[in-house]
Amino acid sequence: MKFTIDALDAETSARATTFHTAHGSVETPVFMPVGTLGAVKTLSPDDLHKNQVQIILGNTYHLYLKPGLDIIKKSGGLHSFMGWSGPILTDSGGFQVYSLNDLKKITTEGVEFRSHWDGSTHFFSPEKVVEIQRIIGSDIMMVLDECISNPSDLETATAAHRLTLEWAFRSRQGFLESSALYHFDQFQFGIIQGGIYPDLRLESIQRLVDIGFDGYAIGGLAVGESQETRNSITQQCVKNLPQNQPIYLMGVGTPLDILEAIERGVDMFDCVMPTRNARNGTVFTQQGKVVIRNAQYKEDLNPLEYGCSCYTCQNFTRAYIRHLFNVNEVLGLRLATIHNVHFYMSLTYQARQAILAGCFQDFRQKFSQAYILDQDKNEK
């Protein structure tokens, strides 16, 4: 993967980088909206382009079950199937299998699980997950890993860490011994596990780097640990990872969490928070979250956020969007989602511009102070 460092912040470890895929270049820091089943919920590919979305995330587990691999392959891959021309990263499904609880059985060979749709039994090996992602045709594929909750005891974390490393080796072999199906290069990222234990995290990094991947993801965070622990683990991982490759923090997070991680040198993020919160009636603004269902917005003829250039804020009032939610009109979900995705794209774009200008710390502090200051007021 061609990767360049465009700027380094003088006061922190924040950096602006660019990596290149067959479906376009990606400038970081970057947030990837989650399109689990081949769609970012309520949004079209045109909506994504208009809101400066550079790359989206799909999920191997979900796409394998529905719509299934046959139709994706007949369509020429997920890009063609969903009408999205930009880059796609696919998660391996490890986190989704982790969430199944009693519907899974993990062995050294892989994981057997029952579909949450119809109860049918399926098996994912590391090699099978690579094969599935070849058919999906994602630009970046993740290796199969075992995710555990935090905090887990050392024995549990060690076992999952060792299994993840064994699977990573097999995943890389499966990747190198197979070929892309749609005549463009695909890349593969390794996933660092090890729970909340620094020694395990360091060993994970060393072993993954020895295997050799196109980028590295920090997994197993935002699953129950404290913010302090998450920041500490993130910082340790970034400092020990190769600096000439992308670094991805999986499943994070809130606007403030993202800025904390950018400060520590992370390039890539994903989370369901902007889209899920939008569908529940919560929108993000630079002055904190707005729960648009609240009665205080019944006659509020202001936009969701002053100064926001998104389609929602340019055309609709808080009172109207509140009305849509209160009568269960699906347009409300769509307008809130457009705004939240735009907000997250704007946040990472502004962070990049601040890094390029050499003033990231000042930007982060001003944003955080305004966001925290008005947070309680907006949530009442």
N, C-alpha and C positions, 0 to 999 in steps of 0.2 A: 504494500500500500504506500503510495506517495504521500508523504506527510511533511509539512513545513511548520516551523515555529515563527509566527509573525511578530510577536512581541512578548516580552517578559516584564511583569510588574516589578518595580524596583523595591517596593516595601513588603510584598507578600510573595507567595509562590504562584499567584494567578498568572495565566498565560493565554494568549490568543494564538490559535493554530488553525491550519487548514488541512483536511485530508480529502483524497480524491477517489471517487467511485465511477463506474461506468454510467451511472445515472445522474452524475453531477458532483460538484465539489461541495464540501460542508465546512463552513466557518464556525469555529468554536470560540467561546463556550456555546453549546447548543442543547436545546431541549427537544426531545423526541415525543410528540403526542402518541398515545397508545391506540393502535388500531388492531386490537386483539384478533378479530375475526375478518380482517381485511377491510375494515372501515373505522375511521375515527367517529364515534357515535354522533349522529345527527349532522355530520359535515360531509360535503362532497370533496373530491380532489381539487376542484376549482376553489372552494372555500379555503382549503389548506394553502394553495399557492398564493391566494390574495392576502393571506395573513403571514406570509413569509416563512412558512414551514419548510425546512430544508430536508428533513428526514423523518420518517415515521417508524414505529415499531409494530411488528406483527408477532403472533405467538404460534410456535410450532405445534404445541399440544392441541390448541383449539382448532387451528386450520386443518390439522390431520383428521380430526373428528368431523368437522363441518367446515367447508363443503366436502372435504375429502380430497385426496391427492389426484384422482383421475381427472376431475374437471379442471383443477389448477394446471395440470400438465397439458391437457388438451387446449387450454387457453394460452399456453406459452409462458406460464409462470404467473406469479401473483401481480406483478406490475400490470400486465395486460388484462388480467382478470378483473382487477379493481379500477383500472383506468388511471393509475398514479404513475407519473413519469419520473419522480424523484427517487432518491435512495430509500431502501428499506433495510432495517435490522430486524432479525427474528430472534427472540428468546428461545431457548431450547425446550422450554416446558418444565424445567426442573422445579421452579417455584410453584407452578400450578399443581404438579404432582405432590409436592410438599403439602399443599393446602387440602389434598383429598383425605388426609387422615386415615381412616380405616378402609379406604378404597384402594390402597396400594400395598405392594410388597417389594422391598428393595433387597437385591442381592448384588454380589460382585459383577454379575453378568449384565445387570441393568435393573429396570423397574417394571414390574407388572402392575397394571392398574385397571380399574373398571371405569368406563365412561360415565360421566355425570349426566349424559343425555339418556342413555338407554340401558346402562349396566353391563354392556358388552365388555369383554376382557381384551386388553391390548398389552403389548410389550415394547418398551423402548430400551434399546441398547445404545451406547455411545455412537456406534457405527450407524444404527438405524436413524438416529436423530440427524446425522450428517446427510444421509440419503434423503430424508424428508426435506431438509432445507435445500438440497440440490434441486428437488422438484419444485419447491416454492420459488426458488430463484432469488432469494434475498441477497442484497449486496454484502451484508455482514451477517454471519451466523455465529451463534453462541454455542459453546460446548455443553453437553449434559453435565449437570452438577447436582450434588445433594445439598439442599438448603435446610438449615435447622433454625429453630427459634432461639432468640436471645433473651436472657442468658441461659445457655446450656452448660452442663458440667463438662469438665475437661475431657472425660472419657468419650462422651457423645460427640463433642466437637472434634476430637482427634480422629475418631472413626469416620466421620463425614468428610473431614479434610483429606484423609488418605484415600478414601473411595473416589472423591472428586479428582484427585491427582491421577489415579489409575485410569479413570474415565477420560481425563484430559489427554493423556498419552494416546489412548485408543482413538479418541475423536480426531486427534491430529493425524494419526496414521490413516484413518478412514478418509479424511479430507484430502491428504496428499495422494492417496491411491485412487481417488475418484476425479471426475471431471465435471465442469459446469455443463448444464444441458442447453443453455440458451445463448451461448457464444459471447458471454461477457465474464470478466473476472469476478469471482466471489472471494471474500476474505473471512477469516475466522479469528475470533477473540477467545482467549482463555479467561476463566473466572476464578478469582482468588477467594478462597473460603478459609475457615479457621476460627469462626465465632468471634469471641471477644478476647482471644488469647494471642498476644503479640508474637510469641515464638512460632505458633502455628501459621500465622499470617506471613511471617518472614520466610518460613520454609516453603509455603505455598508459592510465594513469588519466585523464589530461587528455582524451584522445580519447574514452574511454568515457563520461566524465561529460558531454562535449559531446553525445554521441549521446543519453544520458539513459535510464537503466534504473531498475528498481524496487529494486535492490540490487546489490551488487558482490561478486564472489568473487575470492580470490587463488589463482590456479592455478599449475601448474608448479613446485610445491614438494613436498618429501618424495619426490623422484625422484632422489636421489643426492647432493645437496648436504650440507654439514656442518650441524650444529645451529646453530652460530654464524651461518652465512650465512642459514639459514632464518629465524632470529629477527630478523636485521638487515633482510632483505627484508620480512618481515611488518610490522615496526615502521614502515619507510618507507612502505609501502602504506597502512597504517591512518592515519598522520598526514596523508596527502594525499587521502584519500577523504572524501566528504561524511559528516558525523557524524550526519545525520538519516535515515540509511538503514541496513539490515542489512549487516554485513560477515561474509563466510563464507570460512574457510580450508579449502580442499578437500584431502581425503585425509589429514588429521592427526587423531589419531595416538595416541601413548602417553599415559598419564595425565599425565606430567610435561610432555610437549609441549603438551598442551591447556592446562594451567595457565600455561605460559610465554606462550602466545598470548592467553589471556584477559587476562593482565597487560598485554599490548600493545594491547588494545581489540577483539579479535575476538569476534563474537557466536555464530557457528555452526560446527559441525564435523561431519565424517563420516569413517569409516574402517572397514575390514573387520576390524580387529584384535580387537575383543572377541568377535566371533562366530567368526572363523577360528581364533583361539587356543583358544577353548573347544572346538572340534571336534578340536583336536590335543591336548587334555588339559592346557591351561594356563589357570589362572584368576587373575584380578586380585584382590588384597586391599589394604587400606590399609597392610599391611606388606610389599608387594611381590608378585611373581608366585609362584604355587604350581604346580609341575608335578605334577599329581595322579597320574600314572602311576608316580611314583618309589616304590621299595620302602619308604621310610621311612613311608609312609602306609598300609601294609598293615593295621595294627591300630590306626590312629588314629581314635578314636571322637568326635573333635571335629568341629564344622561347618567348612565351608571357611573361614569368617571369623567370629570372635566379634563379636557385636553387629549382624550383618547381618540385616535383616528380610526378605530375599527368601525365596521358597518353598523353594528348595534348602537354604539354611542353616537354616531353621526345621524341616526334616523329615528331613535325610539327613546321614550322616557322611562324612568323607573316605575312610574305609575302604570304605564301600559304593560311593561314586562311583568310586574306584580300581578296585574289582572290576568295575563295569560297563564301564569302558574296557578292562580286560584281557580281557574275554570278548566284546568287540565288541558290546555291547548299546547300541542307539541311545539308550536313555534316558539314558545317561551324557552323550552329546553335548548332549541337551536340557537336562539339569539344569545342566551347566557353562555353557551359553549363557544360561539364565535368570539365573544369578548374574552373569556378566560384563556383560550388558546392564543389570541392576540397578545394578551397581557404577558403570558409566559415567553412568547417569542420576543416581545419588546424588552423584557427583563434581561434575557441573555444577550440580546443585541446591544443594549445599553452597557452591560458589563464588558462586552468585547470592546466597544468604543472607548470605554474608560481605561481599559488595559492599554489599548493602542495609544491613548493620549497620556498615559503615565499617571492617571489619577484614580485608579480603581479603589483604593482604600477610602478616599474621600466620597466616591460614589456609593460604596457599600454602607458607610456610616450614615450618610444622609438618607438613603433609602430606608435603612433599618429603623432609624429614629422616627421617621414619618409614619412608617408602617405600624410600628409598635404603639406610637403615641395615640393614634386614632382607632386602634384595633377594638378595644373594649367598647368605645362609643358606637361603632358601626354594628357590633354584634348584638347590641341590646334591642 
